[in-house]
Amino acid sequence: MDYAGRRERLRRLLRRQNLEGLLVTDRLNVTYLSGFTGDDSFLFIWTNGQLLLTDTRFTQQAEEECPELDIWVRPVGGTMVDGVRRAARSAKVGRLGIEAENISVGFFDRLSARLARVELAKTTGLVEQLRQIKEPEELDRIRQAVWQAERALKAVWAALRWEKTERELANELEMHLRQFGASGSSFPPIVASGTRAALPHARPSCRPIGSGRLLLVDWGANEGLYQSDLTRTFLLGRITAKLCRLYEVVYQAQQKAIQAIRPGVSAEQVDGAARQVIAQAGWGKRFGHGLGHGIGLAVHEGPRLGPARRNQPNCLLQPGMVVTVEPGVYLPGFGGVRIEDVVLVTRTGHEVLSSLPKTFEQMILE
C-alpha cells in the first residue's frame, strides 16, 4: 500500500482548507494512512512530517508495521493529549484540524485547554473521501473478501438441512468464513426465514429455516482488513404468484441500478433507477432504506447510494469506487426480499465483483 502517497494527497486537502495539520483519531483512518492496525492510537500529520501516537502495548507492532514513521509512545501516567501537545509544538502548527465526528466533547475540551495557542478546526470526511477511491491493492483484498464470503455460503448450502435453525445457519457461515481464510465476519450475519424476512436487520433466531417460504441471508467476510457484504433471498416450498412477483420486482430493480452505474452518474440517479421499478410495482413505501453504500476498510463507508439529503450534495461516481447494490421490499406478515452484490465503478462502466446465482429460478430450493 502506498501510505506515503495517501498522506501527500491528504496534505493537499489540508492546504485547500488552510490547515497546517490534522489529528487523525479514527482507527480505520489511522490504518489507511499508516498501515498501523492497533487500537487507541492517533496519527498527527503536518506539512512536512507525521507522528504516530500510541502506547506501550503496541510499541513493537508500530515499529514493525510503520518503520518509516516517527513514533511517540505514551508513558505510564501520561495522556494522549500530552503527545498531541508535544507534536503540535514541535511542528509549530497554528491551525490544527480534528476529526469532529470521532472525538468526544470531553477530549475536545482537554485538547483545547492544553493547546491554548493552537486553533482547533473541526473537519468532516477528509480522509474518508480519499478512502472512496480504491487502489489496485485494495481491490485485490476486496475481491478476496467477496470470494471468501461466496465460498462460505456454498459450503453451508452443501450441507443444508431444513430443520436447522437460523442461528445454526449463521454460526456455520461464520465458521466457514474462517476456514476460507477470513479473520471473521464483517458483521453478525442476518438470517431470517418466513415472515421474519420482512425485518431488514433481523437477528437469527431458533426458528427452523424450513418453516417458511422465504430465507433471507445477509453476510460478509473480513479478509483481515477489507470487507465484503452480500445478500441472497432463497425461495422454499410452494411458490405463490405473489412471491414470484415480489422476487422479480426486486431482481429487476437491482438489475436497473447496476446497469446505471458508470463514472459521472450521481449516487441519487442509481438509487432512483431501482426505486422507480419498485414504486411502479406498488411497493415504493416498502423500500425504506438506501440502495447501497461504499465498502472497503469499513463495511459501511462512502459513497452512499440513496436519495439526496438536505444540505448534503449527492456525489458523482468515480472509477475505483466500490459500492453495494441492495434493493429490498419488506411486507409485514408475509416476508421480504433483498438482493445484494458488490460492484466496482470502472473507467468505462462497472464490474460486478460477486458471482453467486440470483435469478428467480436459481434461488428456488427443492
C-alpha positions as CSV (number, residue, x, y, z in Angstrom):
1,M,0.0,0.0,0.0
2,D,1.2,3.5,-0.9
3,Y,0.8,5.1,2.6
4,A,3.2,8.0,1.8
5,G,1.2,8.8,-1.3
6,R,-2.0,8.8,0.7
7,R,-0.6,11.2,3.2
8,E,0.5,13.5,0.5
9,R,-3.0,13.5,-1.0
10,L,-4.3,14.4,2.4
11,R,-1.9,17.2,2.8
12,R,-3.2,18.7,-0.5
13,L,-6.7,18.6,1.0
14,L,-5.4,20.3,4.2
15,R,-3.8,23.1,2.2
16,R,-7.1,23.8,0.5
17,Q,-8.8,24.2,3.9
18,N,-5.9,26.4,5.2
19,L,-5.0,23.7,7.8
20,E,-1.4,23.2,8.9
21,G,-2.0,19.7,10.3
22,L,-4.6,17.1,11.1
23,L,-5.0,14.9,14.2
24,V,-6.3,11.6,12.9
25,T,-8.2,9.8,15.6
26,D,-10.5,7.4,13.7
27,R,-8.9,3.9,13.9
28,L,-9.5,3.0,10.3
29,N,-8.3,6.4,9.0
30,V,-5.1,5.8,11.0
31,T,-4.7,2.4,9.3
32,Y,-5.4,3.8,5.9
33,L,-2.7,6.5,6.2
34,S,0.0,4.5,8.0
35,G,-0.7,0.7,7.9
36,F,-0.8,0.6,11.7
37,T,-3.6,-1.8,12.9
38,G,-3.5,-1.3,16.7
39,D,-6.2,0.3,18.8
40,D,-6.4,3.6,20.7
41,S,-3.7,5.3,18.7
42,F,-3.6,8.6,16.8
43,L,-1.7,9.9,13.7
44,F,-0.6,13.5,13.7
45,I,0.1,14.8,10.2
46,W,1.5,18.2,9.3
47,T,3.1,20.0,6.4
48,N,6.4,18.0,6.3
49,G,6.0,15.3,8.9
50,Q,3.9,12.7,10.6
51,L,3.9,11.1,14.1
52,L,2.1,8.0,15.3
53,L,1.0,8.3,18.9
54,T,0.4,5.0,20.7
55,D,1.1,3.2,24.0
56,T,3.4,0.5,25.3
57,R,1.1,-2.3,24.2
58,F,1.8,-1.5,20.6
59,T,5.5,-0.4,20.6
60,Q,6.9,-3.4,18.7
61,Q,3.8,-3.6,16.5
62,A,4.1,0.0,15.5
63,E,7.8,-0.4,14.7
64,E,7.1,-3.4,12.5
65,E,4.0,-2.0,10.7
66,C,5.3,1.5,10.3
67,P,9.1,1.5,10.0
68,E,9.0,4.8,8.1
69,L,7.1,6.8,10.8
70,D,8.3,8.6,13.9
71,I,6.5,7.1,16.9
72,W,5.6,8.6,20.3
73,V,4.8,6.0,23.0
74,R,2.6,7.3,25.8
75,P,4.5,6.8,29.1
76,V,2.8,5.3,32.1
77,G,0.8,8.1,33.8
78,G,0.8,10.2,30.6
79,T,-2.0,11.0,28.3
80,M,-2.5,11.2,24.6
81,V,-3.2,14.9,24.9
82,D,0.4,15.2,26.2
83,G,1.6,13.7,23.0
84,V,-0.5,15.8,20.8
85,R,0.6,19.0,22.6
86,R,4.3,18.0,22.2
87,A,3.8,17.2,18.5
88,A,1.9,20.5,17.8
89,R,4.7,22.5,19.5
90,S,7.4,20.6,17.6
91,A,5.7,21.1,14.2
92,K,4.8,24.7,15.0
93,V,1.2,24.1,14.0
94,G,-1.1,27.1,14.3
95,R,-4.3,25.8,12.9
96,L,-5.0,22.1,13.5
97,G,-7.8,20.0,12.0
98,I,-9.6,17.5,14.2
99,E,-11.9,14.7,13.1
100,A,-15.1,16.2,14.7
101,E,-17.2,13.1,14.3
102,N,-14.7,10.9,16.0
103,I,-13.9,12.6,19.3
104,S,-15.8,13.2,22.5
105,V,-16.7,16.6,23.9
106,G,-14.5,15.8,26.9
107,F,-11.5,15.1,24.7
108,F,-12.1,18.2,22.7
109,D,-12.2,20.3,25.9
110,R,-9.0,18.8,27.2
111,L,-7.3,19.3,23.9
112,S,-8.4,22.9,23.8
113,A,-7.2,23.6,27.3
114,R,-3.7,22.2,26.6
115,L,-3.3,23.7,23.1
116,A,-4.4,27.2,24.0
117,R,-2.2,28.8,21.3
118,V,-3.5,26.4,18.6
119,E,-6.7,27.0,16.7
120,L,-8.7,23.7,16.5
121,A,-10.7,23.4,13.3
122,K,-13.5,20.8,13.1
123,T,-13.3,18.7,9.9
124,T,-15.5,16.1,8.5
125,G,-14.7,13.4,6.0
126,L,-11.3,14.5,4.8
127,V,-9.6,11.0,5.0
128,E,-12.9,9.3,4.2
129,Q,-13.2,11.0,0.8
130,L,-9.7,9.6,-0.1
131,R,-10.8,6.2,1.0
132,Q,-13.7,6.2,-1.5
133,I,-11.3,5.6,-4.4
134,K,-9.7,2.2,-4.1
135,E,-6.2,1.4,-5.2
136,P,-5.4,-1.8,-7.1
137,E,-4.1,-3.5,-3.9
138,E,-7.3,-2.6,-2.1
139,L,-9.4,-4.0,-4.9
140,D,-7.5,-7.3,-4.7
141,R,-8.3,-7.6,-1.0
142,I,-12.0,-6.7,-1.5
143,R,-12.2,-9.4,-4.2
144,Q,-10.6,-11.8,-1.7
145,A,-13.3,-10.9,0.9
146,V,-16.0,-11.5,-1.7
147,W,-14.5,-14.8,-2.7
148,Q,-14.4,-15.9,1.0
149,A,-18.0,-14.9,1.6
150,E,-19.2,-16.8,-1.5
151,R,-17.2,-19.9,-0.7
152,A,-18.6,-19.9,2.9
153,L,-22.2,-19.8,1.6
154,K,-21.6,-22.6,-0.9
155,A,-20.1,-24.7,1.9
156,V,-23.2,-24.1,4.1
157,W,-25.5,-25.0,1.3
158,A,-23.7,-28.2,0.6
159,A,-24.8,-29.5,4.0
160,L,-28.1,-27.7,4.3
161,R,-31.0,-29.3,6.2
162,W,-34.3,-27.5,6.5
163,E,-34.6,-28.4,10.2
164,K,-31.5,-26.2,11.0
165,T,-32.3,-23.0,12.8
166,E,-31.5,-19.5,11.7
167,R,-28.9,-19.3,14.4
168,E,-27.3,-22.5,13.5
169,L,-27.0,-21.4,9.9
170,A,-25.4,-18.1,11.0
171,N,-22.9,-19.9,13.1
172,E,-22.0,-22.2,10.3
173,L,-21.5,-19.3,8.0
174,E,-19.0,-17.6,10.4
175,M,-17.1,-20.9,10.8
176,H,-16.7,-21.4,7.1
177,L,-15.6,-17.8,6.6
178,R,-12.6,-18.6,8.8
179,Q,-12.0,-21.9,7.1
180,F,-11.6,-20.0,3.8
181,G,-9.1,-17.6,5.3
182,A,-11.2,-14.7,6.6
183,S,-10.4,-13.2,10.0
184,G,-14.1,-13.4,10.7
185,S,-17.4,-11.9,9.7
186,S,-17.8,-8.3,8.5
187,F,-20.8,-8.1,10.8
188,P,-23.1,-10.6,12.6
189,P,-24.9,-12.5,9.8
190,I,-28.6,-11.8,9.2
191,V,-30.6,-15.0,8.7
192,A,-34.3,-14.6,8.6
193,S,-36.9,-17.2,7.5
194,G,-40.6,-16.9,6.6
195,T,-42.3,-13.8,7.8
196,R,-39.2,-12.7,9.7
197,A,-37.6,-11.9,6.3
198,A,-39.7,-8.7,6.5
199,L,-37.2,-7.5,9.2
200,P,-34.3,-5.9,7.2
201,H,-31.9,-6.4,10.1
202,A,-33.3,-9.5,11.8
203,R,-31.3,-11.3,14.4
204,P,-31.0,-15.0,13.8
205,S,-33.5,-16.9,16.0
206,C,-34.1,-20.5,16.9
207,R,-36.7,-20.8,14.2
208,P,-36.1,-23.6,11.6
209,I,-35.2,-22.2,8.3
210,G,-37.7,-24.5,6.5
211,S,-40.7,-23.1,8.4
212,G,-41.5,-20.5,5.8
213,R,-41.3,-19.9,2.1
214,L,-38.5,-17.3,2.2
215,L,-35.0,-17.3,3.6
216,L,-33.0,-14.1,3.6
217,V,-29.3,-14.3,4.3
218,D,-27.1,-11.2,4.6
219,W,-23.4,-11.9,5.4
220,G,-19.9,-10.8,4.6
221,A,-16.2,-11.6,5.2
222,N,-13.5,-9.6,6.8
223,E,-10.3,-10.8,5.0
224,G,-8.1,-9.2,7.6
225,L,-8.6,-5.5,6.8
226,Y,-11.1,-5.3,3.9
227,Q,-14.8,-6.3,3.9
228,S,-17.5,-7.8,1.7
229,D,-21.3,-7.6,2.1
230,L,-23.7,-9.8,0.2
231,T,-27.4,-10.8,0.4
232,R,-29.4,-13.6,-1.2
233,T,-33.1,-14.5,-0.7
234,F,-33.9,-18.1,-1.2
235,L,-37.4,-19.5,-2.0
236,L,-38.5,-22.6,-0.3
237,G,-41.5,-24.9,-0.7
238,R,-44.6,-23.8,-2.7
239,I,-44.0,-20.7,-4.7
240,T,-47.1,-18.4,-4.9
241,A,-47.8,-15.9,-7.6
242,K,-47.2,-13.0,-5.1
243,L,-43.9,-14.4,-4.0
244,C,-42.8,-14.8,-7.6
245,R,-43.8,-11.2,-8.4
246,L,-42.1,-9.8,-5.3
247,Y,-38.8,-11.5,-6.1
248,E,-38.9,-10.5,-9.8
249,V,-39.6,-6.9,-8.9
250,V,-36.6,-6.7,-6.5
251,Y,-34.4,-8.5,-9.1
252,Q,-35.3,-6.1,-11.9
253,A,-34.7,-3.2,-9.6
254,Q,-31.2,-4.4,-8.8
255,Q,-30.5,-5.0,-12.5
256,K,-31.6,-1.5,-13.4
257,A,-29.5,0.0,-10.7
258,I,-26.4,-1.9,-11.7
259,Q,-26.8,-1.0,-15.3
260,A,-26.9,2.7,-14.3
261,I,-23.5,2.6,-12.6
262,R,-20.8,4.4,-14.5
263,P,-18.4,7.3,-13.9
264,G,-20.2,10.7,-13.8
265,V,-23.6,9.3,-12.7
266,S,-24.8,10.6,-9.4
267,A,-25.5,8.2,-6.5
268,E,-29.0,9.6,-6.4
269,Q,-29.6,8.6,-10.0
270,V,-28.5,5.0,-9.3
271,D,-30.8,4.8,-6.3
272,G,-33.6,6.3,-8.4
273,A,-33.3,3.6,-11.1
274,A,-34.1,0.9,-8.6
275,R,-36.6,2.9,-6.6
276,Q,-38.7,3.6,-9.8
277,V,-39.1,-0.1,-10.5
278,I,-40.3,-0.8,-7.0
279,A,-42.6,2.2,-6.9
280,Q,-44.2,1.2,-10.3
281,A,-44.9,-2.2,-8.8
282,G,-46.8,-0.5,-5.9
283,W,-44.3,-1.2,-3.2
284,G,-42.4,2.1,-3.1
285,K,-43.2,2.6,0.6
286,R,-41.9,-0.8,1.4
287,F,-38.4,0.1,0.2
288,G,-37.4,2.1,3.2
289,H,-33.6,2.2,3.1
290,G,-30.9,3.5,0.7
291,L,-29.9,1.4,-2.3
292,G,-26.4,0.8,-1.1
293,H,-23.1,2.0,0.4
294,G,-19.4,2.1,-0.2
295,I,-17.3,-0.7,1.2
296,G,-13.7,-1.1,2.0
297,L,-11.9,-0.9,5.3
298,A,-15.4,-0.5,6.8
299,V,-18.4,-2.4,5.8
300,H,-20.3,0.9,5.5
301,E,-18.4,3.9,4.2
302,G,-18.7,6.4,1.4
303,P,-20.2,6.9,-1.1
304,R,-23.8,6.5,-0.1
305,L,-26.3,5.3,-2.8
306,G,-29.6,6.9,-1.8
307,P,-32.0,9.9,-2.3
308,A,-30.5,13.3,-2.0
309,R,-30.4,14.7,1.6
310,R,-31.0,18.3,2.6
311,N,-27.7,20.4,2.7
312,Q,-25.7,17.3,1.6
313,P,-24.7,17.2,-2.1
314,N,-25.1,13.9,-3.8
315,C,-21.7,12.6,-5.1
316,L,-20.9,11.6,-8.6
317,L,-19.5,8.1,-9.1
318,Q,-15.8,7.8,-10.0
319,P,-13.6,5.0,-11.2
320,G,-12.3,3.0,-8.3
321,M,-15.4,3.4,-6.1
322,V,-16.8,0.1,-4.7
323,V,-20.4,0.0,-3.7
324,T,-23.1,-2.4,-2.7
325,V,-26.4,-2.5,-4.6
326,E,-29.1,-3.9,-2.3
327,P,-32.7,-3.0,-3.1
328,G,-35.3,-4.7,-0.8
329,V,-39.1,-4.9,-0.3
330,Y,-40.4,-5.9,3.1
331,L,-44.1,-6.9,3.6
332,P,-45.0,-7.3,7.3
333,G,-46.8,-10.6,7.9
334,F,-45.6,-12.0,4.5
335,G,-41.8,-11.7,4.3
336,G,-39.2,-9.7,2.4
337,V,-36.8,-10.0,-0.5
338,R,-33.3,-8.3,-0.7
339,I,-30.6,-9.0,-3.2
340,E,-27.1,-7.5,-2.7
341,D,-23.9,-7.6,-4.7
342,V,-20.6,-5.7,-4.6
343,V,-20.0,-3.5,-7.7
344,L,-16.8,-1.7,-8.8
345,V,-17.1,1.5,-10.8
346,T,-14.7,1.2,-13.7
347,R,-13.4,3.8,-16.3
348,T,-16.0,2.6,-18.8
349,G,-18.9,1.5,-16.6
350,H,-18.9,-1.1,-13.8
351,E,-17.9,-4.6,-12.8
352,V,-19.9,-6.9,-10.5
353,L,-17.4,-8.4,-8.1
354,S,-19.8,-11.0,-6.7
355,S,-20.9,-14.0,-8.8
356,L,-23.4,-16.1,-6.8
357,P,-26.6,-17.1,-8.6
358,K,-29.6,-14.8,-8.1
359,T,-32.2,-15.3,-10.7
360,F,-35.7,-16.4,-9.6
361,E,-35.2,-20.0,-10.9
362,Q,-31.8,-20.3,-9.3
363,M,-33.0,-19.3,-5.9
364,I,-35.7,-22.0,-5.6
365,L,-34.7,-24.7,-3.1
366,E,-36.5,-28.0,-3.6
